[in-house]
Amino acid sequence: MKQCPKCNFSNQDFDAVCANCGSPLNYVNDPGPYGTPGAGMYNQGMPVKTNGFAITSMVLGIVAIPLICCCYIGVIPAILAVIFGFIARSKIRSSVNIEKGDGMALAGIIMGFSVIGIIFILIMLQLSGAFSFNYYWEDFQRQLEENMNNR
């Protein structure tokens, strides 16, 4: 049985709010349904804050996108976005409802991996010669010379 901290009413063990006055019954230190402290419980008395690593991960993922074109320098913030994203998700999961921002961390991870993938594809295309305009330039010059000689 859970005692309400406000009205001392005896509630059932599975109640989240007092049946008498409606105030929250679960605290961060209460054992959760699976024996873990605060699992799925209210975070009473402490404000929920956004994890700083999650914000950093999302911002770096966004910054990496336009930097793809700039000498592939976007790979640096992309790698950092992935690293900070995984750190943020780990910290958020272990914070027991004290921190939020799991979606922002996931967005940073997805954008970071996307930028890394795009840069990898661009490097492979460049190494294969797909961006080689030398062939097209030589063909253009040859056709230009033929047109000049046919006049």
ABEGO torsion letter per residue (X at the ends): XBBBAAAGBBBBAABABBAAAGBBABBAABBBAAGBBGBGBBBBGBBBBBBAAAAAAAAAAAAAAAAAABGGAAAAAAAAAAAAAAAAAAAAAAAGGABBGAAAAAAAAAAAAAAAAAAAAAAAAAAAGAABAAAAAAAAAAAAAAAAAAX
